[in-house]
């Protein structure tokens, strides 16, 4: 019995891993390294210094193309304080005027960019080091929404404090990958990064837990309450019609995390909230990243009269309609959920969206998740067979759905997807492996 149990635990990962490797074996390696930055080769070109008060990109710091919204101050007693990491790079001088070491604390993303900048400074000016005058602020010296309070911003100079170098220092910071660089003062350069939660490499794409899905029996269910095995409204990509598709898992699930979402407001008042890396079908453009949706684009929505329970049972015959996006803005929401349906799409708050993110191809993503769809079917079949043969303890009536099928969240396999926290292991593996075989142009950047 112990051997059988061990085999049952290991088999899903071995089977899915083998299928994944077979599916990707035919693609040539394209030299993209793993992790956040990949294996980008330096671009050899003449660098132009920034001028005083110039910032790159040329938008406000707290917007999507830049570093995004402030997510609130981080104190030493805050649980997010654990996400700050110390930087002991010997090639960086930390002013640390407070004497607490606070300037050395920053997010992992900020640390990576700062270390890259330190190397660039030494290459640009031999004998000169990067100097950090301000990092994480726990004393309230900055503006209310400053990213210094979250360890996402640093103010830097060169060790020789030669102000003639600061314009080029700012340009080097841009090249190092900081999400927003500002030649803010004659005495320093301000640099900031996106939050860890909004990083595509960490969290993929999600919807907030308060968003809803329409079930086949006409109920509105918050994504935070959605269960495996439920059939929810989805998009048939071939016909642009509404169908009901089974929820077979969660690609990502973070119940207590606060994340940044894009809110796409449509002409009828409907709103779709999703992360910037998520894919969404747009009229005339195919499936694109949510970050590339602009006012004037048109999304597929469900008609008002099709949300009733009586019409939902005939949802497969209903066509969706295109509706114009009025505006796009960043918002903060609690919880992040990425349900995976057998169709690879779903309607969230009556607006059609993909189940996938990060890679700019709905068809490729859907094909890569084929092993999970197959495994979901096999697992359900095996579970039903085991129950029929009496190999598992009998369950109470409320363990079964209305159709007397075993609820999926009670069935084996790390199909504890309904209880999982974070990115599912298969999705995480898929994202990691794909960076070796897919061109950089296919990734959200």
C-alpha positions in Angstrom: 0.0 0.0 0.0 2.9 2.4 0.8 4.5 1.7 -2.5 1.2 2.4 -4.3 0.7 5.6 -2.4 4.2 6.8 -3.2 3.7 6.0 -6.9 0.4 7.8 -7.0 2.1 10.9 -5.5 5.0 11.0 -7.9 3.3 9.9 -11.1 1.6 13.2 -12.0 4.8 15.2 -12.0 6.7 12.5 -13.9 4.0 12.2 -16.5 3.5 15.9 -17.0 7.2 16.6 -16.9 7.8 14.0 -19.6 5.0 15.3 -21.8 6.3 18.9 -21.4 9.8 17.9 -22.4 8.5 16.0 -25.4 6.4 18.9 -26.5 9.2 21.4 -26.3 12.0 19.2 -27.7 11.3 20.3 -31.2 11.9 24.0 -30.5 15.4 25.4 -31.0 17.1 27.0 -28.0 17.3 30.8 -28.5 19.8 31.8 -25.9 17.3 33.4 -23.4 18.6 32.8 -19.9 16.3 31.9 -17.0 15.0 34.2 -14.3 13.8 37.8 -14.5 16.3 39.2 -16.9 17.3 36.3 -19.1 20.6 36.3 -21.0 20.4 39.7 -22.6 23.5 40.7 -24.5 24.6 44.3 -24.0 23.7 46.6 -26.8 26.7 48.4 -28.1 25.6 51.9 -28.9 26.5 55.4 -27.9 24.8 56.4 -24.7 23.3 59.9 -24.3 23.3 61.4 -20.8 20.0 62.5 -19.3 19.5 66.3 -18.8 18.5 67.9 -15.6 14.8 67.1 -14.6 14.5 64.5 -17.4 13.0 61.1 -16.5 12.8 57.8 -18.4 10.2 56.7 -19.3 8.5 60.0 -19.9 5.5 59.3 -17.7 4.7 59.7 -14.0 6.6 57.3 -11.6 3.4 55.7 -10.3 2.0 54.6 -13.7 2.1 51.2 -15.4 4.9 51.9 -17.9 7.0 53.1 -15.0 7.3 51.7 -11.4 3.5 51.5 -10.7 1.5 52.4 -7.7 2.8 52.7 -4.1 1.5 49.7 -2.1 2.0 51.3 1.3 4.8 51.9 3.8 6.8 48.9 5.0 7.8 49.1 8.7 10.0 46.6 10.6 6.9 45.1 12.1 5.2 44.7 8.7 5.1 41.2 7.2 6.3 42.7 3.9 9.5 43.6 5.7 10.6 40.0 5.2 10.7 40.7 1.5 13.4 43.4 1.8 16.9 42.0 1.4 20.2 43.6 2.5 22.7 44.6 -0.1 26.4 44.1 1.0 27.9 44.6 -2.5 31.5 45.8 -1.9 31.4 47.8 -5.1 28.7 50.0 -3.7 29.2 52.7 -1.1 26.2 53.2 1.2 26.0 56.6 3.0 23.9 55.2 5.8 23.6 58.6 7.6 21.0 57.0 10.0 23.5 54.4 11.2 20.9 51.7 11.1 21.8 50.0 7.8 18.3 50.9 6.4 19.8 52.2 3.2 21.1 48.7 2.4 17.6 47.2 2.6 15.6 47.0 -0.7 13.5 44.6 -2.7 15.1 41.8 -4.7 14.4 43.5 -8.0 15.9 46.8 -6.8 19.0 44.9 -5.5 19.5 43.3 -8.9 19.3 46.5 -10.8 21.5 48.3 -8.4 24.2 45.7 -8.6 24.1 45.9 -12.4 24.4 49.6 -12.2 27.4 49.3 -9.9 29.2 47.2 -12.6 28.4 49.7 -15.3 29.7 52.6 -13.2 33.1 50.9 -12.7 33.3 50.1 -16.4 32.4 53.6 -17.4 34.8 55.4 -14.9 37.6 53.1 -13.6 38.3 53.7 -10.0 34.9 55.2 -9.4 32.2 53.4 -7.4 28.4 53.8 -7.1 27.2 55.6 -4.0 23.8 55.2 -2.5 22.6 58.3 -0.5 19.1 57.1 0.3 17.4 53.7 0.2 14.6 52.3 2.3 13.2 55.1 4.5 11.6 54.2 7.9 11.7 57.7 9.3 9.1 59.4 7.0 11.4 61.9 5.3 9.8 61.6 1.9 6.4 62.3 0.2 3.4 60.2 1.3 3.5 57.9 -1.7 7.3 57.6 -2.0 8.6 54.3 -3.1 11.5 54.7 -0.6 9.1 53.5 2.1 8.8 50.2 0.3 12.5 49.6 -0.5 11.7 50.1 -4.2 13.7 53.3 -4.7 17.3 54.5 -4.3 19.0 57.9 -4.7 22.5 57.5 -6.2 25.6 59.4 -7.0 29.2 58.5 -8.0 31.8 58.0 -5.2 33.7 61.1 -6.4 30.6 63.2 -6.3 31.4 64.7 -9.7 28.2 66.3 -10.8 29.4 66.3 -14.4 29.0 62.5 -14.4 25.4 62.5 -13.1 23.7 62.8 -16.5 25.6 59.7 -17.7 24.9 58.0 -14.4 21.2 58.4 -15.0 21.6 56.9 -18.5 23.5 53.9 -17.0 20.7 53.4 -14.5 18.2 53.2 -17.4 20.4 50.7 -19.2 20.7 48.7 -15.9 17.0 48.1 -16.0 15.5 50.4 -13.4 11.8 51.0 -14.2 11.9 54.7 -13.7 15.0 57.0 -13.6 14.8 60.7 -12.8 17.6 63.3 -12.9 15.8 64.8 -9.9 18.4 66.9 -8.3 21.9 68.4 -8.9 23.0 66.2 -6.0 21.6 62.8 -6.9 19.8 60.5 -9.4 16.5 58.9 -8.3 15.8 55.3 -9.5 12.9 53.1 -8.7 11.5 49.7 -9.7 8.1 47.9 -9.9 6.8 46.0 -6.9 7.7 42.3 -6.5 4.0 41.4 -6.7 3.7 43.0 -10.1 6.7 41.2 -11.5 5.7 38.9 -14.3 8.4 36.4 -13.3 7.0 36.1 -9.9 3.3 36.0 -10.2 2.3 35.6 -13.8 -1.2 36.9 -14.4 -4.3 37.0 -12.1 -7.6 38.5 -11.3 -8.6 39.9 -7.9 -10.6 37.6 -5.6 -13.6 39.9 -5.6 -14.1 39.5 -9.4 -16.8 37.0 -10.3 -17.6 34.2 -12.7 -21.0 33.0 -13.9 -21.6 29.3 -13.3 -23.7 27.0 -15.5 -26.6 27.1 -13.0 -26.7 30.9 -13.1 -24.9 31.7 -9.9 -22.4 34.5 -9.5 -19.3 33.2 -7.7 -16.4 35.3 -6.5 -13.1 33.9 -7.9 -11.9 33.5 -4.3 -14.8 31.0 -3.7 -14.6 29.2 -7.0 -14.2 25.4 -6.7 -12.6 22.9 -9.0 -15.1 21.1 -11.1 -17.5 24.0 -11.4 -18.5 24.9 -14.9 -18.2 28.6 -15.6 -18.9 31.0 -18.5 -16.0 31.0 -21.0 -15.2 32.1 -24.6 -15.2 29.7 -27.5 -12.3 31.3 -29.3 -13.2 29.7 -32.6 -16.8 31.2 -32.7 -16.6 34.1 -30.2 -19.6 32.5 -28.5 -20.3 31.8 -24.8 -19.8 28.3 -23.6 -19.5 26.7 -20.1 -16.2 25.1 -19.3 -15.0 23.2 -16.3 -12.5 24.7 -13.8 -9.6 22.2 -13.7 -7.1 24.2 -11.6 -5.6 27.4 -10.5 -2.4 28.6 -12.3 -1.8 31.1 -9.4 -3.5 31.7 -6.1 -2.6 34.2 -3.5 -5.3 34.8 -0.9 -3.7 37.4 1.3 -1.5 39.2 -1.2 -2.1 42.8 -2.3 -1.3 43.3 -6.0 -1.6 45.9 -8.7 -4.3 45.3 -11.3 -5.3 47.1 -14.4 -8.9 48.2 -14.4 -10.4 48.3 -17.9 -13.7 50.3 -17.8 -16.1 49.7 -20.7 -18.9 51.8 -22.2 -21.7 49.8 -20.5 -20.1 50.3 -17.1 -18.6 46.8 -17.0 -15.1 46.5 -15.6 -12.4 43.9 -16.0 -9.6 43.9 -13.5 -6.5 41.8 -14.3 -2.7 42.0 -14.1 -0.8 43.7 -16.9 0.7 40.4 -18.1 -2.6 38.7 -18.6 -3.9 38.0 -22.1 -7.2 39.4 -23.3 -8.9 39.2 -26.7 -9.2 42.5 -28.5 -11.1 43.2 -31.7 -8.9 43.3 -34.7 -5.7 42.6 -32.7 -6.2 39.0 -31.5 -5.1 38.2 -28.0 -2.8 40.8 -26.4 -1.4 41.6 -23.0 -3.7 43.7 -20.9 -1.0 46.3 -20.6 -1.3 46.9 -24.3 -5.1 47.6 -24.2 -5.9 51.3 -24.8 -9.0 53.4 -24.7 -10.9 52.8 -27.9 -10.0 49.1 -28.1 -13.0 46.8 -28.0 -13.4 43.7 -25.8 -15.9 40.9 -25.8 -18.6 41.1 -23.2 -21.7 39.2 -22.2 -25.1 40.8 -22.8 -27.1 41.9 -19.8 -30.0 39.6 -20.6 -27.8 36.5 -20.8 -26.8 36.6 -17.1 -30.0 35.2 -15.8 -30.1 31.6 -14.7 -32.7 30.7 -17.4 -30.6 32.0 -20.2 -27.3 30.7 -18.8 -28.3 27.1 -19.3 -28.5 27.8 -23.0 -25.3 29.8 -22.9 -23.7 27.8 -25.6 -26.0 29.4 -28.2 -25.3 32.9 -27.1 -23.0 35.3 -29.0 -20.9 37.8 -27.2 -20.6 41.4 -28.4 -17.7 43.8 -28.7 -17.7 46.8 -26.4 -15.3 49.8 -26.3 -12.8 50.5 -23.5 -13.2 54.0 -22.1 -10.2 54.1 -19.8 -7.5 52.1 -18.2 -6.0 52.7 -14.7 -4.0 50.9 -12.1 -5.7 49.8 -8.8 -4.7 47.9 -5.8 -6.8 44.8 -4.8 -6.6 42.1 -2.2 -6.1 38.5 -3.4 -5.0 37.2 -6.7 -6.5 34.2 -8.5 -5.9 32.6 -12.0 -8.4 29.9 -12.6 -7.7 27.5 -15.5 -10.6 26.2 -17.5 -10.6 23.4 -20.0 -11.4 26.0 -22.7 -8.4 28.2 -21.7 -10.7 31.2 -21.4 -13.3 32.5 -19.0 -15.6 35.5 -18.5 -14.7 37.6 -15.5 -17.4 40.1 -14.5 -19.0 39.4 -17.9 -15.8 40.3 -19.9 -13.9 37.7 -21.9 -10.3 37.0 -20.9 -7.7 34.3 -21.3 -6.6 32.0 -18.6 -3.0 32.6 -19.6 -0.4 35.3 -19.1 3.3 36.2 -19.6 3.7 34.6 -23.1 2.2 36.4 -26.0 0.4 33.5 -27.6 -3.0 32.1 -26.6 -2.7 29.0 -28.8 0.8 28.1 -27.6 -0.1 28.5 -24.0 -3.2 26.4 -24.4 -1.2 23.7 -26.1 1.4 23.7 -23.4 -1.2 23.1 -20.7 -2.7 20.1 -22.6 -1.0 17.7 -20.1 -2.9 19.2 -17.3 -6.2 19.0 -19.1 -5.5 15.3 -19.8 -4.5 14.7 -16.3 -7.6 16.3 -14.9 -9.8 14.0 -17.0 -7.7 10.9 -16.0 -7.7 11.8 -12.3 -11.5 12.3 -12.2 -11.9 8.9 -14.0 -9.6 7.1 -11.6 -11.2 8.7 -8.5 -14.7 7.7 -9.7 -13.4 4.1 -10.4 -11.7 3.9 -7.0 -14.9 5.0 -5.3 -17.0 2.5 -7.4 -14.7 -0.4 -6.4 -14.7 0.7 -2.8 -11.0 1.4 -2.7 -11.5 4.7 -0.9 -13.6 5.4 2.2 -17.2 6.4 1.4 -17.9 10.1 1.5 -20.7 12.1 2.8 -23.4 13.3 0.5 -22.1 16.9 0.6 -18.8 15.8 -0.8 -20.6 15.4 -4.2 -22.0 17.9 -6.6 -25.5 18.0 -7.9 -24.7 15.5 -10.6 -23.4 13.0 -8.0 -19.8 13.4 -9.3 -17.1 13.6 -6.8 -16.1 17.2 -6.2 -12.7 17.8 -7.8 -11.1 19.5 -4.8 -11.6 16.2 -2.9 -9.8 14.1 -5.5 -6.1 13.2 -5.3 -3.0 14.8 -6.9 -1.7 18.0 -6.1 -5.1 18.7 -7.4 -5.1 20.5 -4.1 -5.1 23.3 -6.6 -8.1 24.7 -4.8 -6.0 25.0 -1.6 -2.6 25.9 -3.2 -0.8 29.2 -2.5 1.3 30.7 -5.2 2.0 29.7 -8.7 1.3 26.0 -9.4 4.4 23.8 -9.8 3.6 22.9 -13.4 3.0 26.5 -14.5 6.2 27.5 -12.7 8.2 24.8 -14.5 6.6 25.7 -17.8 7.6 29.3 -17.5 11.1 28.4 -16.5 11.7 25.9 -19.3 10.1 28.1 -22.0 12.6 30.9 -21.4 15.2 28.6 -23.1 13.1 27.9 -26.2 11.0 30.9 -26.9 12.2 34.2 -28.3 12.3 37.2 -26.0 9.8 39.0 -28.2 7.0 36.6 -27.0 7.4 37.6 -23.4 5.8 40.5 -21.5 8.4 43.2 -21.0 
